[in-house]
Amino acid sequence: MNTKDHILQDSFARQITYLRVSLTDHCNFRCSYCKPRGVENKLERSQLLSYEELIRIITIAVGIGIKKIRLTGGEPLLRRNILEFIRQLVAIPGLEDIRITTNGSLLPEMAANLYALGIRKVNISLDTLRRDRFKEITGVQAFDRVYDAINQVIALGFDPIKINVVAMRGVNDDELVDFSELTRSRKIQVRFIEFMPVGAQSSWDKKFYLPTEEIRQTIERGGQLEAIPSQQIDGPARVYRLPGATGTIGFISPLSEHFCDRCNRLRLTSEGKLRSCLLTDQETDLRSLLRAGCKDEKIIELLIKTIHDKPKGHLLGRDGGSCHGQMSRIGG
């Protein structure tokens, strides 16, 4: 038996091969569902895991079977010297897949360097195609930079390119068809994500919630969607294509259509807490252990225990469900 595969199987027989790493809670946007305006509780630099600590944890995780890393934030490209960190990350033996989730505002200056380092897979968050609405949602006017970044990564040859759209009733639900039309001629995947109640200080309100089925019905006014067989790279998304389209459309439905049964991930927060589920509050403090001088074997032990204790599914929307962590610290 493959020891790695055996070790990284949770108690519900799910293979855990994916670690999402939040590099920083800092962000140059103030999206209400992630890092609301007026909430200035940024972590101090000393509270963030250093690059050396991150490389150590990731190297250990890859050594026992993690194959895929996603760098998130906050805004990960804000972290100083990130290109040098990625250069070290790429050199880790056995790490097969490195991806980045970004708001896109810094990509115009960094995309070519990221590509040169071997990064090919990028998710860009974009909740509106309207300049005035972009500022309302994010608190800044950077629509043109983000849209230019999308065109730039397409031209450079990044693949897959995924555009993350948090669908919100009364906020951007009148743009669902416009977003889907982007896939007609562009090799991208537009992914519609249900608005989730994450964080005690978020702006989540049930009135904004838009279930996937309603999103799908709206998009199909522009053409019947064709289901595409699930692929490993799609993660939790259910993927479709408009007739004749170059790109695809994905739906991520954490509330209306739980995908917990096929979850293969862990999360490392920007302050060094290990989480087995985005939508539950249970965490393991790796930062304190690292700074107390723990041996690698202790990190391995806690990685395996966190995987073993991974819940069968989240309870959001039901009694007992909660997620009070700040999204920008947990990692989007």
C-alpha positions as CSV (number, residue, x, y, z in Angstrom):
1,M,0.0,0.0,0.0
2,N,1.2,3.5,-0.7
3,T,2.1,5.0,2.6
4,K,1.3,8.5,1.6
5,D,-2.2,7.7,0.4
6,H,-2.9,5.6,3.5
7,I,-1.8,8.4,5.8
8,L,-3.7,11.2,4.1
9,Q,-7.1,9.5,4.1
10,D,-9.7,10.8,6.5
11,S,-12.1,8.8,8.6
12,F,-14.7,9.1,5.8
13,A,-12.3,7.6,3.1
14,R,-11.6,11.0,1.4
15,Q,-8.1,11.4,0.0
16,I,-6.6,14.7,1.3
17,T,-4.1,16.0,-1.3
18,Y,-4.7,19.8,-1.3
19,L,-3.5,22.5,1.1
20,R,-4.8,26.1,0.7
21,V,-2.3,28.6,2.2
22,S,-3.3,32.2,3.2
23,L,-0.1,34.3,3.0
24,T,-1.6,37.4,4.6
25,D,-4.8,38.8,5.9
26,H,-3.9,42.2,4.3
27,C,-5.9,43.3,1.3
28,N,-6.1,46.5,-0.8
29,F,-9.9,45.8,-1.3
30,R,-12.6,46.0,1.2
31,C,-15.3,43.6,0.0
32,S,-18.1,43.3,2.5
33,Y,-18.2,39.5,2.6
34,C,-14.4,39.2,3.2
35,K,-12.8,42.2,4.9
36,P,-15.5,44.8,5.6
37,R,-14.8,48.5,5.6
38,G,-14.4,50.0,9.1
39,V,-12.8,46.7,10.3
40,E,-9.1,47.5,10.8
41,N,-7.8,44.5,12.7
42,K,-4.9,43.6,10.5
43,L,-2.4,41.1,11.9
44,E,1.1,42.4,12.8
45,R,3.9,41.1,10.6
46,S,5.1,38.9,13.6
47,Q,1.7,37.2,13.7
48,L,2.0,36.0,10.1
49,L,3.9,32.8,9.4
50,S,7.3,33.7,7.9
51,Y,8.3,32.4,4.5
52,E,10.7,30.0,6.2
53,E,7.9,28.6,8.4
54,L,5.6,28.3,5.4
55,I,8.2,26.4,3.4
56,R,8.9,24.1,6.3
57,I,5.2,23.3,6.8
58,I,4.5,22.8,3.1
59,T,7.6,20.7,2.6
60,I,6.5,18.4,5.5
61,A,2.9,18.3,4.1
62,V,4.2,17.4,0.6
63,G,6.4,14.7,2.1
64,I,3.4,12.9,3.5
65,G,1.2,13.2,0.4
66,I,0.0,16.7,-0.3
67,K,0.3,17.4,-4.0
68,K,-1.5,20.7,-4.6
69,I,-1.0,24.1,-3.0
70,R,-3.2,27.2,-3.5
71,L,-1.8,30.6,-2.4
72,T,-4.6,32.9,-1.1
73,G,-5.1,35.8,1.3
74,G,-6.3,38.5,1.9
75,E,-4.5,39.5,-1.3
76,P,-1.4,37.2,-1.6
77,L,0.4,39.3,-4.1
78,L,0.7,42.1,-1.5
79,R,3.1,40.0,0.5
80,R,6.7,41.3,0.1
81,N,9.1,39.2,-1.9
82,I,6.4,36.8,-2.9
83,L,8.2,35.9,-6.2
84,E,11.2,34.7,-4.3
85,F,8.9,32.6,-2.0
86,I,7.2,31.1,-5.0
87,R,10.7,30.3,-6.5
88,Q,11.4,28.3,-3.3
89,L,8.0,26.7,-3.4
90,V,8.4,25.5,-7.0
91,A,11.7,23.7,-5.9
92,I,10.0,21.5,-3.3
93,P,10.3,17.9,-4.6
94,G,6.9,16.2,-5.1
95,L,4.8,19.4,-5.2
96,E,2.9,18.9,-8.4
97,D,0.5,21.8,-8.5
98,I,0.7,25.5,-7.4
99,R,-2.2,27.9,-7.9
100,I,-3.0,31.4,-6.9
101,T,-6.2,33.2,-6.0
102,T,-6.0,37.0,-6.3
103,N,-8.2,40.0,-6.7
104,G,-6.1,40.8,-9.9
105,S,-5.2,44.3,-9.0
106,L,-1.4,43.6,-8.9
107,L,-1.3,41.0,-11.7
108,P,-0.6,43.5,-14.5
109,E,3.0,44.0,-13.1
110,M,3.5,40.4,-11.9
111,A,1.8,38.1,-14.4
112,A,4.8,37.6,-16.7
113,N,7.1,36.9,-13.7
114,L,4.7,34.4,-12.3
115,Y,4.5,32.7,-15.6
116,A,8.3,32.6,-15.9
117,L,8.4,30.8,-12.5
118,G,6.1,28.1,-13.8
119,I,2.7,29.3,-12.4
120,R,0.0,28.6,-14.9
121,K,-3.2,28.3,-12.8
122,V,-4.9,31.4,-11.5
123,N,-8.3,32.4,-10.0
124,I,-9.3,36.0,-10.2
125,S,-12.1,37.4,-8.1
126,L,-14.5,39.7,-9.9
127,D,-18.1,40.3,-8.7
128,T,-19.2,42.9,-11.3
129,L,-18.5,44.0,-14.9
130,R,-19.6,47.6,-14.1
131,R,-17.0,50.2,-13.0
132,D,-19.4,52.1,-10.7
133,R,-20.6,48.9,-9.0
134,F,-17.0,47.6,-8.7
135,K,-16.2,50.5,-6.4
136,E,-19.4,50.0,-4.4
137,I,-18.5,46.3,-3.8
138,T,-14.7,46.6,-3.2
139,G,-14.3,50.1,-1.9
140,V,-11.7,51.0,-4.5
141,Q,-11.8,51.8,-8.2
142,A,-9.6,49.2,-9.9
143,F,-12.0,47.6,-12.4
144,D,-9.8,48.4,-15.4
145,R,-6.7,46.9,-13.8
146,V,-8.5,43.7,-12.9
147,Y,-10.1,43.4,-16.4
148,D,-6.8,44.1,-18.0
149,A,-5.2,41.4,-15.8
150,I,-7.7,38.9,-17.1
151,N,-6.9,39.7,-20.7
152,Q,-3.2,39.6,-19.9
153,V,-3.2,36.1,-18.3
154,I,-5.2,34.8,-21.2
155,A,-2.6,36.3,-23.7
156,L,0.3,34.8,-21.7
157,G,-1.2,31.3,-21.8
158,F,-2.2,30.7,-18.2
159,D,-4.6,27.7,-18.0
160,P,-6.9,27.2,-16.3
161,I,-8.1,30.8,-15.6
162,K,-11.1,31.0,-13.3
163,I,-13.1,34.1,-12.6
164,N,-14.7,33.8,-9.1
165,V,-18.1,35.6,-8.9
166,V,-19.9,35.8,-5.5
167,A,-23.5,35.9,-6.6
168,M,-25.6,38.2,-4.5
169,R,-29.3,39.0,-4.8
170,G,-29.9,42.7,-5.4
171,V,-26.2,43.4,-5.8
172,N,-25.0,41.7,-9.0
173,D,-27.8,39.2,-9.9
174,D,-28.6,41.4,-13.0
175,E,-25.1,40.6,-14.4
176,L,-25.3,36.8,-14.3
177,V,-25.9,36.5,-18.1
178,D,-23.3,39.1,-18.8
179,F,-20.7,37.1,-16.9
180,S,-21.7,33.8,-18.6
181,E,-21.3,35.5,-22.0
182,L,-17.6,36.1,-21.3
183,T,-17.1,32.4,-21.9
184,R,-18.4,32.5,-25.4
185,S,-15.0,33.5,-26.9
186,R,-12.6,33.4,-24.0
187,K,-10.8,30.3,-22.6
188,I,-11.9,30.9,-19.0
189,Q,-14.2,29.4,-16.5
190,V,-16.6,31.8,-14.8
191,R,-17.5,30.3,-11.4
192,F,-20.6,31.5,-9.6
193,I,-20.2,31.0,-5.8
194,E,-23.1,31.1,-3.4
195,F,-22.8,33.9,-0.8
196,M,-21.8,32.2,2.5
197,P,-22.3,33.3,6.1
198,V,-18.6,33.4,7.0
199,G,-17.2,35.6,9.7
200,A,-18.8,37.4,12.7
201,Q,-18.1,40.8,11.0
202,S,-19.3,39.9,7.5
203,S,-22.3,41.5,5.8
204,W,-24.0,38.2,5.2
205,D,-27.8,38.5,5.2
206,K,-30.2,35.9,4.0
207,K,-31.8,38.5,1.7
208,F,-28.6,38.5,-0.4
209,Y,-28.4,34.7,-0.7
210,L,-29.0,33.4,-4.2
211,P,-29.1,29.6,-4.6
212,T,-27.3,27.9,-7.5
213,E,-30.5,26.6,-9.1
214,E,-31.8,30.2,-9.5
215,I,-28.4,31.3,-10.9
216,R,-28.5,28.5,-13.4
217,Q,-32.1,29.2,-14.5
218,T,-31.2,32.9,-15.1
219,I,-28.1,32.0,-17.2
220,E,-30.1,29.5,-19.3
221,R,-32.1,32.4,-20.7
222,G,-29.0,32.8,-22.9
223,G,-28.9,29.2,-23.9
224,Q,-29.2,25.7,-22.5
225,L,-26.2,24.7,-20.5
226,E,-24.4,21.4,-21.4
227,A,-23.0,19.5,-18.4
228,I,-19.3,18.6,-18.6
229,P,-18.0,15.5,-16.8
230,S,-16.3,16.4,-13.5
231,Q,-12.5,16.6,-13.6
232,Q,-10.1,16.7,-10.7
233,I,-9.1,20.3,-11.5
234,D,-12.6,21.6,-11.1
235,G,-12.6,20.9,-7.3
236,P,-16.1,21.6,-5.8
237,A,-17.5,23.2,-9.0
238,R,-20.1,21.6,-11.2
239,V,-19.1,22.6,-14.7
240,Y,-21.2,23.4,-17.8
241,R,-20.8,25.0,-21.2
242,L,-23.0,27.3,-23.2
243,P,-23.5,25.8,-26.8
244,G,-20.4,26.5,-28.9
245,A,-18.6,28.4,-26.1
246,T,-14.8,28.4,-25.8
247,G,-14.9,28.6,-22.0
248,T,-17.0,27.0,-19.3
249,I,-19.3,28.0,-16.4
250,G,-18.9,26.5,-12.9
251,F,-21.3,26.5,-9.9
252,I,-20.0,26.3,-6.3
253,S,-22.9,25.6,-4.0
254,P,-21.8,25.2,-0.4
255,L,-25.3,25.8,1.0
256,S,-27.8,24.5,-1.5
257,E,-25.8,21.5,-2.8
258,H,-23.1,20.4,-0.3
259,F,-19.9,19.1,-1.9
260,C,-18.4,18.0,1.4
261,D,-18.4,14.3,0.4
262,R,-15.7,15.1,-2.2
263,C,-13.7,17.7,-0.3
264,N,-9.9,16.9,-0.5
265,R,-8.5,19.9,1.3
266,L,-6.9,21.5,4.4
267,R,-6.4,25.2,5.0
268,L,-3.5,27.0,6.7
269,T,-4.6,30.5,7.8
270,S,-2.3,33.5,7.6
271,E,-1.7,33.4,11.4
272,G,-0.6,29.7,11.3
273,K,-3.8,27.9,12.2
274,L,-4.6,24.6,10.5
275,R,-8.3,24.0,9.5
276,S,-9.8,20.9,8.0
277,C,-12.9,22.8,6.9
278,L,-13.6,26.4,5.8
279,L,-17.0,26.4,7.4
280,T,-16.3,25.1,10.9
281,D,-14.2,26.9,13.6
282,Q,-12.0,24.0,14.7
283,E,-8.3,24.9,14.3
284,T,-4.9,23.7,15.3
285,D,-2.2,26.3,16.2
286,L,0.9,25.4,14.2
287,R,2.6,28.8,14.6
288,S,3.0,28.4,18.4
289,L,4.5,24.9,18.0
290,L,6.9,26.0,15.3
291,R,8.2,28.9,17.4
292,A,8.5,26.7,20.4
293,G,11.0,24.6,18.5
294,C,8.9,21.5,17.7
295,K,10.4,18.7,15.6
296,D,9.0,17.8,12.1
297,E,7.5,14.7,13.6
298,K,5.1,16.8,15.7
299,I,3.9,18.7,12.6
300,I,3.3,15.4,10.8
301,E,1.4,14.1,13.8
302,L,-0.9,17.2,13.8
303,L,-1.4,17.2,10.1
304,I,-2.5,13.5,10.3
305,K,-4.7,14.2,13.3
306,T,-6.4,17.2,11.6
307,I,-7.1,15.0,8.6
308,H,-8.5,12.2,10.7
309,D,-10.7,14.7,12.6
310,K,-12.0,16.3,9.4
311,P,-15.8,16.6,9.8
312,K,-18.1,14.7,7.4
313,G,-19.7,18.0,6.4
314,H,-20.4,21.5,7.6
315,L,-23.5,22.6,9.5
316,L,-24.1,26.1,8.1
317,G,-27.7,26.7,7.6
318,R,-28.6,24.2,10.4
319,D,-28.6,24.4,14.2
320,G,-25.1,24.2,15.6
321,G,-23.3,25.5,12.4
322,S,-20.9,28.4,12.8
323,C,-17.9,30.0,11.1
324,H,-16.7,33.1,13.0
325,G,-13.3,33.4,11.5
326,Q,-12.4,36.4,9.3
327,M,-12.4,35.3,5.7
328,S,-9.3,37.3,4.8
329,R,-7.4,35.4,7.5
330,I,-8.7,32.0,6.7
331,G,-8.1,32.4,3.0
332,G,-10.5,32.7,0.1
